């Protein structure tokens, strides 16, 4: 099992994110956002959109890096027609 921890900044507020895979390369994860756990099934589609089931709800997610710089953590995420911009630290 692999555990990764991130800090995301959205609207000047930091959010703690922990992602744990379940030991297989199958797209199943547990993601904890600010202490709240979510079961996630994420599959990358040929179109580069990520199809996600989060707690049994379906989402198509498009993630774009804001900058080409490898250490720049700014992202734009489109979910259900809404774009959310944040920074991963």
N, C-alpha and C positions, 0 to 999 in steps of 0.2 A: 504494500500500500504506500502510495506517495502522497505527501501532504505539501501543498504550496500555500504560502501566505502572501497577501497583497494588501496594499493600502490604496484606496481610490479616493480621489478628491472630486466632489461634485458640489457646485455652488458654495465653495469655500468650506465645506464640511468633509472631514475625513471619515471613511467607512472601512471597516476591517473585513477582509474577505479571506476565507480559508477554503481551498479546494482539495478534496481527497478523492483519488481514484480508488477503485475497488480491486486493484491488483491485476486487472486485465485491460487490454487495449480495445475496449468495446464501447467507449463513449459514455459509460455510466459513472456518475460522480455524486458525491455529497458536497454541496456548496453551503457554507455558513456565511451569512451576511449580517454583520453586527450582532452576532450571537444567535440568529434565527437560522436553523438548518433547512435546506431544500434538497430534494432528490432530483437529479438532473440526468437526462439522456440527451446527449448532443451528438449530432451527426453532420459532418461537413458535406454539403451537396456539390455536384459538379459546377454549379453556378457560383461557388465560393460563399454562398449563404449558409448559415448554420441553422439547421432544423433542430429545435429544442423542445423537449417536454420537461417542464418544471412543475413538480408536484401535480402531474397528470394534466397540465394545461399546455397547449401547443403554441409555439412562437417561432417565427422565421426571423433570424437576426442577421443583420449585415454589419460587419465591423470594419471600419477604415481607420488606418493610422493618419493622423493629421499632418505629420511630417515624415520625410524619408530618413531623418536622422535616427540611427538605431537606439540611442539612449533617450529619445524623446518619447515619453509615455502618454502623450495626448492621443485620445481616441474619439471617434464619432461612431455611435452605435445607433442603427435604425431598427426600431421594433414597432410593428403595427403602424407604420407611417409617421412615427415620431422619432426625431433625432435627438439623442442625448449625448452631450459632449462632456468628457471627464478626463482626468489624468490618473494613470496608474503609477504609483511610486514603488 
